[in-house]
Amino acid sequence: MKRSVQTPLRVFTLTVLAILCAAGLLTIIAAGPPPDWPQWGGNPQHTGEVSWSGQNLNHILANIVYDPFVAEEQAANGGDLLVHYQVPIVDGNDVYMEFKSGQFTKPANWETQNWLEKKLSWENGQLVEKWSNTSDWKPVPFASVVSFNGPFWEPVYHPVLVGNFIYVPAAGGTVAKLNTSNGTTAAAINPFGTTKDMNIFVSGPLSADKNGNVYYNAIKLSSGRPWDDDAVDSWLVKIAPNNTVTKVRFATLTPNAPTASDPCQVGFSSAQLPWPPTPDAVPTTVPCGSQRPAINAAPAIAPDGTIYTVSKAQFVTRYNYLIAVNPNLTLKWNASLRDRLNDGCGVLLPIGGPGGCRAGAHVGVDPEINGPGPGRIFDDGSSSPTVAPDGSVIYGTFTRYNWSQGHLMKFSSSGQFQGAYEFGWDITPGIYSHGGTYSIVIKDNHYGEVGSYCDVESICPSDRTATHPNYPEEYFITQLNSAMGVEWKFKNTNTLSCSRDANGNVTCVSDHPNGFEWCVNGMATDGNGVVYANNEDGNLFAINQGGTLKQKIFQQLAVGAAYTPASVARDGRIYSQNAGHLFVVGN
């Protein structure tokens, strides 16, 4: 038989590919279906929707503690669990989840804890640990809740799954590329030099596009006064599958923003309540600080490769930008979140009377600054942009003047503001595609005990239900149409605080007459439009289209919490979180 001249070349080629892959220099996307839920929001657009059906919430199939410090965290925060957690990453029978170890000292010293990524696999009906990797990543430093600059709630540690690798945050703004087979390091990727600069931080979840490029935000802070001094620098980073790195400074992406020393408005003082002090009062100013990434924000990537991220000024919360970046990391456009909202005094707030603006206020103004309401960004949030099927971009912001509910803001793919809905705090909105159009799914908490726009009881009574009976304390999952109009709402009416003991027994007490808020920051919707969401009452809910209850199941504990996401696997199992436990729920 004549010997093929191609055989040596084929053998050589396969050998080279094997060497490159083993060295982490080549990512080979495995044949078969893509991962079920590989990143924040489930996909590069962060829509949180899947094409398959979720299982019924009949049984708890797994209950695994990933945060051993929950009781200590609650004790340090008046019973609340102020921690952001990773979404469970699912790839067939494999699950990747954040775990914590080390020591809990107090919230102000969260760097004494360690963050691990573990691979768990289903074997004989049990989730079995396959490997564990301890990262040297630490969160950005703790900040005072009074400053609203820097986080008071523990920031999120969040990887992304790409092919045969899972990329995890590491110290110094770096990323470790781990082999999914055994958790070993295929590559240590440092965009900032050969040594780790411990004043640089990976500041939010890693995201990946359809081509396997990984994106994240990084920030460099002052070593001695991280939140009192201006940010030293910040970047949007891109890692290609071959481990090459490019990055762009946030200063380059926001050339039209106020400079670090320019004056930026802050709110009137409490001594001037009710606000605005006069119909034409002008608020005081402070230096803005540099534009830098919002803590906990994950970049979103549109199908055309456009990357979306958000920035905020270091020293103020009202000067922020939604940023669109070309695949080569050049600026496409940015859009200010300022001067967009006109639903303050005389619209969402009465003029005069309890909880209202001062008599004579101009209609529509945010009373704290006496001007159009801006979409504010706090570093305790975890909102990230979502790219809708029509290319528009939706982002959740904070506003104080509507009982701290925030606003969901919508922009076109070219940066034009398209409108807002009066809830947006700490939510990455989900999408439900249907009938050639789409809907937007969010939590919609009408918070109680916060006052309408200030914290002075005599001016802004904290009993919202008594003061504003037509707009009482209530808690909804809400679905909007593509024009931001309400399609339906589901209200949680449960009043029972429950807990599960070590023997599985559940005890309850009725102590929440107005219900519990939805403690979800990333939505999950299956192919039938069923929405899955955690609530602070400790239940995982399945909500049908139209806003009717399909099912709910109690997990561990009714707890005031920083918000947690859920994910839906291809086999229909739901991966949920409650009180530092990973729950898997299904038939």
N, C-alpha and C positions, 0 to 999 in steps of 0.2 A: 504494500500500500504506500502511496506517495505521502510523505510527511508534510503536514500543513506548515507553511512558513509563519503562520499567525500564532502557532502554539506558544513559542518562547515569548513573544510579545505579550500575549494574554497573561501568561504566568507572571511575567515581570510587572505588568500593570496591576494585577490583583495583589501582588506582594507590596508594591508601593502604596496602594490604597490602604492595605491593612496596617502598614507602618504609620501612615498619616493619621488614620483613625485612632490607633492606639495612643498616639502622641497628642491627641486632642486637636489636631490641625485640620481635621476634616469631619464635618457632621454628615452622617448618612441618615436620612429620614427613613425609618423602618417602613416596610411594605404593610399594607392593611390600613384600617381606619386611623384617622388622626386621634390624638389623645382626647378623652372625654371632656376634660376640663383642665387645661394646662396652665391657666394664668388668672390673674385678677379679672373679673368680669367674664371669664370663660373663653374669650376670644380676643383678637387684637382690637376689635371695636368696643369691647366691654359691654356688649348687649345683654349678657346673662341669659340668652335663650338657646335652647337645644331643640333638635328636630324629633327626638324620641320622647316617649311617655315616661313619667315618673311612676314608681310603684305606689301602692296604697300605704298609708302610714299606720300599718297594723301592728308592727313589732319593732322594738329596738334590737337591731342585729349586732351592734357593737357599741361599747361604752368605754372609752379609753381616756384617762387623764393625761393631758399634755401640759397643763400649767399647774404645778404643785403649790404655787404661792397664792392661790385665789383667796383663801381665808385671811392671809396676812395683807393682801392688797385691799380687801374689803375693810379690814380693821383700820388701815391707814387712811381710808377715804370715806369714812362715815357710812360704811356698808355698801358703797358702790364699787364696781369692778371697772376701773378706768384704764382698760388695756385694749389695744387693737390687735387682732389676730389675723393670721394668714387664712385665705380660703383653702379648703382641702383640695389638693390637686389630684386628679383621678386619671388613670390611664389603664382601662380594662380592669384587671384584677389587682392593679397596683395603686397604692395611695401614698402620696407624699404630704407630710404634715410637719409644721413647726412644733417643737417641744422645747421646754425650758428647764434649765438646771442652774447650779451655782447657789448663790445666797440672795435672799430678799432682805435688804436692810430697811430702806424706806423709799418711797417714790422718788425722792430727790437724788437717790443714788442707784438708779436702776442699772447702771453699768456693772454692778456686782453680779448680775444674773448672766447666764449663758443662753445662747439661742442655738438650737440644733435643728437639723432637718433629718427626718427619719422616713425610710421607705417601709411601708407595711404592705403585705400581700394576703389575699384571701386563700386560705388553705383549710379544707374540711369545715367550712362555715365559720372560720375564725380569722381575724386580722392578726397576722404574725409579723413581727419585726424582722426585716431582712438586713438592714444596716442603719447605722446612725452616724451622722457627721456633725461635729461641733464647729460652728463658725466662730471666728474672732470678731465678727461684726458687733458693734454697739450702736444704740440709738443716739441721735443728737442729744445734747445735754438737756436736762430738766429745766423748765422755766416756771416762773411764778405765774399763778392763774391771774394775778392782778394785771400783769403787763399785756396780756393777749399777744405776746410776741414770743414765739417758741412754744413747745408743747408742755402741757400739764398732764395730759393723758399719755400713757406709754405708747410710743410709735410702733409701727408695724414692721416686722421682719418678713419679707415676702419674696420667694424665688419665682422662676418661670421654667417650664418644661419645654425643651426643644429636641425633638428626635431622641437620640440615645443619651442625652445629657440634661441635667437639671442645673441651672445657673443660680447660685445662692449669693446673697449679699455678704461682703466681708469687710474687714476694717480698712480704714484709709481710703474709702471711696472705691475699693476694688471689688472684684467679683471672682468667685471660685466656680469653675466649670467641673461638675462632678459626673462621673460615669453612673448611669442609672443602674447598671448591673451590680455594682458593688460599693458605690459611694466614694470611691477613690477620686482624687483630684486629677482630672485630665489636663487642666490648665489653670494657672493663677493669672488673672488678667488685671493689670494695673495701668489705667489710662494716664497716671500722673507721675510716672517715673519708675525708678528701679526699687525704691524703698517706699514703705507705707507712711504717708503723712497722716498722723492720728487726729489732725484737726479737720480732715475731709471725711464726709459721711455719705453713704448711700442713704438718700432721704425719703425713699418710698419704694413701692413695689417695682420689680422688674417686669417689663412687657416684651413680647416678641411678635414680629410680623409674620406673614405667610411664607416668607423666604428664609426664616430662621435667624434674622437679625434681632438682637436684643437691645432694648433701650431702657435707660433709667436716668433719674435726676440725681445730682450730687451737689453738695454744698460744703464750702470751707468756712469755718467759723473762727473767731478769735479764741485763743486758748484760755485766756483768763476771764474774759467777759463775753461769752458767746452771744448773748442776747442784748446786752447793753451796748456793745460795739457793733458797728456795721458788719455785715457779712463780708468776708475777705474776697470770695469769688464763688461762682456756681456755674454748673454746666448741665447740658443735656448730652448724654453719652450714648454712642452706638457701638455695639460689638458685632462684627460680622462672623459668620460661621467658621471662618478660618482664624478667628481670634484677633484679627486686626481691629484697631480701635480708632474712631474719630470722635471728636467732641466739639461742642460750640458753647460759648459763654452765654449766660442769660442776658448779660449786658448787650451782646450783639443781637439778641432776639427781641430786645425791647428798646430800640434806639429813640423812640418817641416818648419814653417814660420820663417823669421827673428825675433829676439827678439825685444822688444821695443827700446833698446839702439843700436841695430845694424845699420850700415849705409845703407841707401837706396838712390838710384839715383833720382835726380830731374833734370829738364831741364836746358840747357845752358841759360845764361842771354841774354837779348835783345842786349846788347852791343857787343855780339859776332856774330850777324847776318851777312850774311846768315849762316844758320846751315847746317851741323855740322861745327864748326870753322876750323877744319882740318880733313883730312880723318880718322885719328886715335884718334881724341879727345875723352877724357873721361869726362863725366859730374860730377858735384859736388854731394856730398851726404849730407843728414841730417838724424837724428835718425828716424827710421821707425815709432815708436809707435806700440801699441798692435793691433793685429787683432780683429776686432769687426764688427757687422753687418752693411751692407750698409743701409742707411736710406731709407725708403719706400719699401724695398724688402719684398715680401711675400714668405714664404716657399712653395714649390711645393711638392706634394706627388705622387709617382708612384703607379700603381696598386698593386705592390708587397709590398708596405708600406715604401719604401725608401723615406726619406725626403731630399729635396735639398734646400740649402740656399747658400748665398754668403757672403764673408767677405772682408773687406778692412783694410789696415793699417791706423791707426789714423792720421798720419801726412803726408802721401804721397798717391798718387792716382794710382801708377803703380805696387803695390804689393798686389795682390788680389787673392782670391781662390773661386772656385766652390766646394761646400762641399756636400758629400753624407753621410747620417746618417741612421743607422739601426733603426727599429721601437723602439728598447729599448734605443735609444739615444747614442749608441756607434758609433764610427767613422767607416764608411765603406771605404771611400777614400776621398781624396781631390785632386784637380788639380789646379795648378797655372795658372793664366791668363797671365803670363809673357812669353816673348820670343816666341810668337806664330805666329806673323805676319811678313811677309817679302815683303810687297807691298808698301814701302815708296818711297824713292828716286829712280828715274828711272823707276818706275812702275806707281803709281798714281800721282806722282810729277815729273816734269821735273828736270833734273840736269842742273843748270845754267838757266839764264833768269828770267823774272818776275814770282814771286810766286814759284820759284824752289829752290832746294837744291844748296849748294855751289858747284862749279865746282870741280870735283875730288872725290865727295862723293861716298861711296860704294853703290852699287845697293841694294835696298830693305830696307835700314835702315830708322827708324823713325828719322828725322833730329834733333829733339829736344834732343835726348839722344844718337844718333849715334849707335843704336843697333836695334835688332828686336823689332817690335812694341808690346807693351803689351796691353791687354784689360784693360782700365782704368775704375775706378768707382768714380763718383762724387755723393755727397749726394743730389744734386738737381734732380737727375734722379729718375725714378720709375720703372726701369727694374726689372723683377722677372723671375726666371727660368720657362721654359715650358718643360714638358716631352712629347716627341713625341710617336706615337703608337709603334715604334720599341724599345722604352726604352731610346733612346738618349735624351740628355738634351741640350736645346738651350737657350742662354742668351745674351742679348744686352749690349754691353759695349761702352765706349767712346774712340775715338781716335781723336786727334787734327789735325794730319797731312793730313787728307783727308777732309778738309773744315769742321771739327767738326762733321762729319757724323757718326763716330763711326764704330764699326764692330759687326756683329752678329756672335757669336762663338758657335760651336757645338761640343759636347763631347759624347762619347759612354756611355752606362750604366755602364761600368767599368772604366771610367775616361780618355780614350784615346781621344786626340784632333783629330777631324775629318774635320776641315776646318772652313772657315769664309766667310762672305759676307760683302762688304764694306758699309753697313749701320747697325747701331745698337743702336744709341743713344736714350735712354729713351723709350724703347719699350719692352713690353712683347709679343713675337711673337705668332700668332694664328696658328691653324692647320686646314686644310681641308682634311678629310679622304675620299678617293675615289678609287674604282677599285683595292683594295688590297694594295694600297700604300697611301702616304699622301703628301700634299704640305704645305709649310710654308708661312704665309701671314704677311706682315709687311708694315709699312710706309717706305718711302724711299725719304727723303728730301735732295735735293742737295742745301744746304743753300747758300744764297748770303750774301754779306756784312760782311763776317767774315775773309777773307784772307785764303790762302791755308793752312798755318801751323803756322802763327804768326800774331800779331796785329800791325805790323809796316807797314804803307801804302807803303813806298818806296821799301820794300822787298816783301811784300805779299799784292798786290793790292786787295782791297775789292770788286771791280767790277769783279766778277768771270766770268760773261758772256763775257765781253770785253777781259779779260786777257786769258781766256781758252775757246774759242768759241766752241771747240769740247767737252767740259765738262761744259756746262753752268748751271746757276741757274734754276732748275726745281724741280717739286714736284710730287711724284708718290706714289700710292699704288702698291706694287710689290708682286708677288707670285713666290716663289722658289720651286723647286722640293726637294726631300729628300736629294739630294746630294748638295744642295745650289746653283744649277744653275737656272737662270731666266726662268720662264715659260711665264709670261706676266707682263706688266706694264700698269697702268692706270694713265694718267697725268691730273692734274687739270690745265686747261687753263683759268679759270676765272680771270679777272682783276679788278672786281668791289668790292669795299668796301661798304657794305650796313648796314643799321640799321633800326630797327622797333621801332616806337614811341608808346606812351601809347594807341593810337587809332588803332594800328595795321598797320599803313601806313609804307611802306618801301621806303627809299630813298637810292640812290647809287651814288658813284663817282668812276671813273676809275683811280686808283692810284697804281696798282700792275701789272706792265707790264710783270713780270715773273711769275705771279700766286701767290698762297698762300700755305704755308706749311700745311701738315696734322697734326692736333693737337690731335692725338689719341695715347694713351699709352697702350691700351689693345684691341686686335682685337676681332671682333664678326662676325661669319660666320654661315649662316643657312644651312639647310639640302640640299639645292640646290647649295651650294657653293657661294651664294650671300654674299658679304662682305659689312659690314656697318661701316662707319667711319666718324668722324667729321673732318671738315677742318676749318682753321682759317678764311676762308671767311664767316663763320657763317652757312654754309650748312651742313646738314647730307646727305651723299651719300650712295646709294646702287649700288654696282658694280658687274656685272655679271662675271662668269667664262669666261676667255678669255680676260678680261680687257676692256669690253665695259660698258658704263653707262647705268644702268637700270633706275634710277631716282635720283633726289636730291630735297631737300626741305630746304628753308631758315628758320632759327630759330629766332635769336634775334639780333646778332651783329657780324660784322667782327672784331676780336680782337686777338692780339698777346697773346698767353696763354700758361701756363703750360698745359701739355697734359691731356686729359680726356677720359675715357672709355665709351662704350655703352654696352647695354645688350638686348637680344632678348627673349621675353616671349613666353611661349608655345602657346598662342593664336595668336602669330605673331606680336604683337605690339612691336615697337622698343622704348627703353628708352635711351634717349640721353641727352647731356648737352651742354650748350652754355651760356657763360657770367653769370654764377651763377644761371641759370634757368634749371630746370628739364623739358625736353620735352618728351612727349609721342606721337609717330607718327604712323599712320596706315591708313587703308582704309577709 
